Amino acid sequence: MTPMNPSSIGESAMRWASTECPTRVRSVSGTGMCAVLIPMALACGETAEPSPALDLQLRDIRLTPVVAVPGEPFTLAFQIEGARGPVVIASLDPAAAARLQRHGGRLESLLLRDDGTEGDALPGDGWFTVAGLAPTDVSAEIHTESISGLSGLHEPGSGESGSIPLQISFRVVDAARVTPPAVTALGPDVQATSRVIAIAAPEWREPSEANLHAAVRRYYTLFPDDRDFLAVEFPASAGTPWAGRALHVRNSDVGIGLPVREFRDFGSPSRLQLVVQGAVSWHRSAARGTGFCLLNHELSHRWITYTGAPLEAQSHWAPGVLDRPTSVLGDSVGCVMNDLELYLAGFVPADSVLTPLTRSGYAFEDLVRTLGPRPFDPDATREFAIGFIVITEAPLPDHALAYFHRVAEEYAGMASQLGANWAVATGGRSRLDGLLPSRD
């Protein structure tokens, strides 16, 4: 479907837009896919069907505990439809297998059980479990590991095979090397540090928009309307084809191609601009300096890119068109804003943008003529308040809260050991206030 300029579309045209479809597979938390919900008639997000050999359908995923600790085992459970027996053998991506061990040994495959033994809770309930897993890499204080597609699925003695394409990230914290933050109980279901609140709400575990609304509205029963951005992390789930999505709440900026209006009601009477679902935990190796790329990507959707043709393709830059060496919203998830993105965000003036914009010669003046000028205030602080909300099925232990607190602290800093955070992405032109208001 051809992308349309949002300024020409009415409220009735609002629909989901899955804004990156590079792999064309069913993806779970940890992929490079995202979605942005704005008033645009966009369509994307095809997913590959499971192999017909077993006609397998992945319905849900559970990780126990939410944050793993080196030396302590964790459990993965997959709700799978279509398996005929109580045991399924699954091959792992070799890179994923090298980062996991079970009972001290390296893995090449997973034995998934639905027979009530070896960690499986209830036989025959469709939940296939593997217990006793542990990460092999404990060199960093906090990091994420990934499990890629389960392939070659078959029952013992059966030659048939199938696959479930997925990529799931799980979190690891070395509790002995991370100082736990002070934790306050704000109710039987809510824990808070100075940067993160965790809400134990098993009824909200699915990352639907209704549950996202419920989580944000719960936040506003506890804190005032003083955040520009809220980032909400749900438990791992098979119910979404994206790792992150951005939902516009309101826009007052002109010259970016987005209508000046309020888009949806999250319970914020005046301040909240954007809600991000997912992307709170980084999904790439911090060692490669790309740890916060996905969250940078989603926050940048606040202003970018609603430019229309020839630059835009489904709220991202059209592949192969933009003539820029860096981008947070390019053909794939990037880390650092280029000059045009900084301009659209209001972080640099118009004379900072190099022209032409595209390899075919589309000029910056053409864009301004189409969208109108983007105002720039040299005296603006460009500081935005952000809050992090984590939805869990049960209250978190201290080490898990320490993980999320540390991620939030690093992302809101002026520099980070975990990757290119917001300040780095904007070249120091913008910063985040990540401290939640005091309740004293």
N, C-alpha and C positions, 0 to 999 in steps of 0.2 A: 504494500500500500504506500502510495506516495505521501511523505510527511507534509503536513499543512502548518502554516503559521498559526500559532495559538491565538493571535489577536483577531483572527478571522473566524474562530470557532466558538460557538455558544456553549453554555454549561451542559447542555444535553449530550455533547460529544465527549465528555470526560470518560476516559477508560484507561485500563492498564496498558502500560507500554513497557515491554521487556526490551531493554535498550542495548544489549549486547548478546549476540548469539554466535560466538565464534566456534564453539565446539559441537553444537547441535546435539547435545545429549541431555538426559535428565541429570540435573546437578543439585547437590546438596550443599549445605553451609561449607564454604571454603573454596568455591569456584571463583572465576573472574567475571561472573555475570552480574548484572545489576538491572534495576528497573526504576523508572521515575514516573510518578503518577501526577500528571498535569492535564489540563484541558486540551488534549491533542488527540487526533484520530490516528493513532499509530498501532501497528501490529507487528509482533515478532515473537520469538521464543519457542520455535519448534523444538520438540524433544524426540530423541530416538526411542523407538519402541523396544522393549526387551526382546531378546531372542525368542523365536517361536518354539525352540526346542523344548523348553519347560514353561513357556508363557509366564515368566516370573514377573511379579509386580511388587515393587518396594513401596510399602505404605507408611512406615515410620521408622525412626531410629532413636535409640536411647544410649547415652553414655553415663556410666556410673563409676566413679564420681564425676562431677561436672569438670573439675580441674584435677589432672593427675599429678602425683608426686613421685619423683624418682625412687625406685625401690619398692613402691607399693603398687600392687596390680590394680588394673581397672577392667571394666566389663563393657563390651559392645553388644547390643541387642538389635536385631533387624526384624521388623515385621514384614514377612514375605508371604505373598499369596502365590499359589501355583506349584509349590513344592509338594511332592507326593509322600515323602517319608519324613521321619523325625530328625534325620541328619543330612546336612548338605555340605559338601566340600567346595570351597571357593579358592581359586588362585588369586594372588595379589599382584598388583603392579610391583615389579622388582625394586623400584626405588622406595616404595612404601614399605615393602617387606624388610628392607635393610634397616629401617628405622624403628622396627618393632621386634620384641622378643616375647616368648611365652615360656614361663618356668625356666628362665635363664638361657633358652636356646633361640637361635635365629628362626624366623618364619619364612616359609615359601607359600603357605596356604593357610586358610582358616577352616577349622571344623566347626560348623555352626549347628548347634543342637537345639532341638525342641522336644526333648525327651525327659525333662525334669532333672537332669544330672549335670554335674560340673558347672554349676552356676546358673543353669536355666531354671527360671522360677516355676513354670507351670507347663507340664507336658501337653502338647497338642493345641496350644493357644495361638499358634502362628508366629510366635516370637522366637527367632533363632539366635542363640546366644553363644558368644565365645568369651570366657573369663580368663583371668590370669595374664592379661596383656600388660606390657610395660614398655616405655620408650627406651631406646638404646642410647640416645644422645642426651646427656645431662650437662653439657658444657656451659649452657647459658642459664641464668637465674630464672628467666621465664621465656618460653617459646611455644610455638605451635608445631604440631606434626600433622601429616595428612595421610589418609588412606584413600587410595584411588579405586577405580572400578573393580568390583568383584566379577571375575571372569571364569570361564570353565566350570560353572556351577553344575554339579551333578551329585546324584545320590550314590553311596558306595556300591560298587559293582555295576553301575549303569554307565553306558557309553555316551549317553545323551549329555549335552552340555548347553548352557545358556550364559547370559551375562546380565549384570545390572550396572550400567554406567553411573558412577557417582564419584564424588570427591568430598570427603568429610574431614574437617580439621578438628583436632582435639588439643586441649590446652595443657601445658605442663608448667609447674612452678616448683623450684627447689626451695621448699619452705625454710630450710636451714640457712639460706642465703638472702632471704627477702624479709625485711622487717615488717611485721603485720601492722596495719593501720588500726587506729582506735575505731571501734565499731559501736554504734548506738542502735538499740532496738526501738523502732518507731511504731511498733505494734507487733502482734503475733506473727504477721506475715511479711514484715518489712525490716530489713537491716540496712544501715547506712554508714558509709565512711564520709570523709569530707569531700569525696569526689564521685562516689557511686552509690546508688541505692539498688538493693536486690529485693525483688518482690517474689515471694513463694506463692505461685498461683498456677497449680497444675492444669486448671481449666483454661488457661491462656497459652498453653505450650505451643499450639499451632500458630504460625506467624501470619495470621489473617489480618486484614485491615480492621475488622471488628475488635480483635484482641489487642491490636496496636492502639486503637482508640481507647480501649479500657485501661491499658497500662499507663498511657499518658494522662488520662483523667485521674487515675489513682495518684500519680505524681502530684497533680495540682491540689489534691486534698492534703498534701503534706508540705508543699513548698509554694511560694508565691510565683507569680507570672514574671519571672526575671531571666528566662533563658531565651536566646535567639534560636538555638538548635537543641534538639533532644535526640540522642542516639539510643536505640532500644535493641538489646540482644536477646533473642529467644533461644530455647534449647535446640540442639540439632534436630532437624526434621526433614522428612522426605516430601513435605507438602508444598515446596516452593521451588521454582526453577532458577532462582537467583541467590547470590550470596549477599547482596545488598540492594536496597531500593530507597529512593528519596521521594518523599511526599510533600508537596508544597502546601503551606498553610496560608501564607499571605505574601504579597509582593507590592512594594511601593516604588520600585526602581524602574525608570524609563530607559529606553535605548538598548534593551537587551532582547527584545522580541517576546517577552512574557507580559501578559496583561497586568495592569495595575488593579489588583482586586484581592479579596479573600477567597480562597479555594475550598476550604473545609474547616470544620469546627472541631478542634481537639480540646476545647475547654480553656484555651488561652484567650482572654478578652482583647489583648492588644499587642503582645510582644513576640510570641513564637512565630518564626519564619519557616522552618523546615524540620521535618521529622525524618530520621534515617532509621531504617530497620535493617539489622544485620551490620556487618563491617566493624563492629566494636572491637573484636579481636582481629589483629592483623592476620592475613592469610598468605603471606609470602615470607621468605626467609629474611630475617632481620640482618643476617650476615651479608646479604647482598644489598643492604640499604634500601629495601623496598617494603619495609614492614608495614607502613601505614598508607600504602598507595590506594587501597580500596576505600578507606574512609575519606581520604582527600578527594577521591573521585566522586563519592556520593555528596559530600558537602558542596563541591563545586557545582553540582546540579542546581544549587540555589539560584545561580545566575547563568549557567552555561549548559547547553547551547541550544538556543531557540531562535536561531538566525535564519532558518529557511534555506532554500536552495541558493547557490550551489554548495554551501558549506556544510549544511546539517543533514544527517541521516539518522532519524529516530533518536533525537536528543543527544547525539554525539556528532563529532566531525565525520563527514562522509569519507569513507576509506579512500586513501590515495589522493585526496584533494588538497588538504591543508599543507602549505609549504612552511613547516615549522619543525625544528629538531626535537622539541619537548612538548608534552601535553599531558594533562590529567584526564582528558576526555577524547583521546584519539582512537585509533583502530583497536587498541587494547588498553588495559588499565595502566595508566602512567602514574608518575609521582609528583612532578613539578610543573607548575603553570607556565605557559609561554606568554609572550607579550599580549596577544589578543585575548587570552583568557583572563589575564590580570586586568585588562581594560574593561571587559564585560563585567567583572566582579567589582569594578570601581576602585581598584587599587593603584592604577597608574593613569595619567592623562592620555588623551588621544594622540598627542605627538610622540608617545612612546611606542606606538604600534608601527612596525615596519610594513611596507607595502611593496609588491602585491601580496595578497593573502594566500593565493593558490598558485599552483604550478602553471595554470592556464592564464594567469594574469588578472584575476578578479581582484579589484583594488579595495583598500580600506574605505575609500571615499564612497564606493558603491554600497558597502555595508551600512555606513552611516546614513546614506541617502534612503536606504530601505527601512532601517530601524529607528532613525533619529539619533541624535547625539546622546551619549552616556555621560551624565554629569560627573565631574570629579572635584572633590573638595580636598585641597591640599592640607587642610587643618584637621580633617577627620581622624579619629583615633583608629578606626577599623579594628576595634576589639569586639569580639562576639562572645557571649556567654554560652557555654555548652554544658549539658547535663547527660550523664550516662545512667541508663536503667537496664538492669539485668533481670530477666524473667527466669525463674527456676521452678522446679517441681517441689523442692523442699528447701528449708533454710540452709545457707552455705556455711561450711566450716571456715575458720579464719584464713587458712591458706588460699582458699578459693577467692575470698574477698580480697586478699592481698594481690592476687593475680590481676583482677579487674581494676583495682585501685591503682596499681602500678601502670597498667596500660593507659588509663585515663590521665594519670600524672604526666607520663612521658608525652602523650599526644598534645597536651595543652602547654608544654614547655616551649622555650625558645630554641632548644636543641634536644635531641633524643639519641640514646644509644640503641634504640630499637628500630630506627629507620627514619625516613624522611617524613616528619610530622607536618602539621599545618603551617607552622612558622617557616619551616624549610621550603615547603611547597610554594609559599607565596613570596619567597625571597626576603623574609623578615618584614614584609609590608603589612601583614595582618597577624594578630595574635588572638589566642583564646583564653577566656577566663573559665577555668574548669572547677573552681571551688564552689561547692553548693552553699547556699545561704545558711547561716547559723540558725539553730532552732532554740537557742538559749533564751 
